[in-house]
Amino acid sequence: MKISIITVVFNGEKTIRETIVSVLSQDYENVEYIVVDGNSQDATKEIVASFGDAITKFISEPDKGLYDAMNKGIGLASGDVIGFLNADDLYADARILSEVSTTFKGSDADAVYGDLQYFDGTQAKRVTRHWRAGSYRKGMFLWGWMPPHPTFFVHRNWYLTHGGFRLDMGSAADYELMLRMIHMHGAKLAYVQKVLVLMRAGGVSNVSFKNRLAANRNDRRAWQVNGIKPYPMTTFMKPFRKILQFIR
């Protein structure tokens, strides 16, 4: 099984090297590694280029934001399975892709996901939040559930069949994509019950109350654009689940 890993980055000179090393240190051999840069104006391009042929494909050009860059990466990918590891993220250990591959091979899953931890970005990598995704049951999106997108690996043909990220969804583009694939089209999931990805704290949708309100509106739109109706409390249960991640 060939796994395509896509890293998107813009002005990420402080963290991109660590992310790249995290991917290249995986013990799984059949990996296509794609880096999509948004024409960074710092040292990002030079850092990426320093890894030479270890990076399978590297493009640097202006884009329309994070999810446009992700769609470009999907277009470049040739693997059986696609996963994303952004420039602030790390794999939890060197066996993550091996475990993802084993999980796919041992099931009839269309997608595999696991747990995620947020850390404060210091050298000690102190964990600030633990996202235990848990096993999926049909209908759980109605109760505010979603898998952590950085841990979400899906067969490439699902992107070819059901499309990539919508650029009109703001920070909810990953939520809308997984809602579409899992809740609407019934993608079969397999859960790896361990932390797959370490993510630096401070995501775009959570940096202020105003951004959180905007994210909640986009969450509601994710249902509307797909012509499906959530429960009245669905989009409020989603941020409530985030609160639990701080206290577990």
Disulfide bonds with the S-S distance in Angstrom:
none
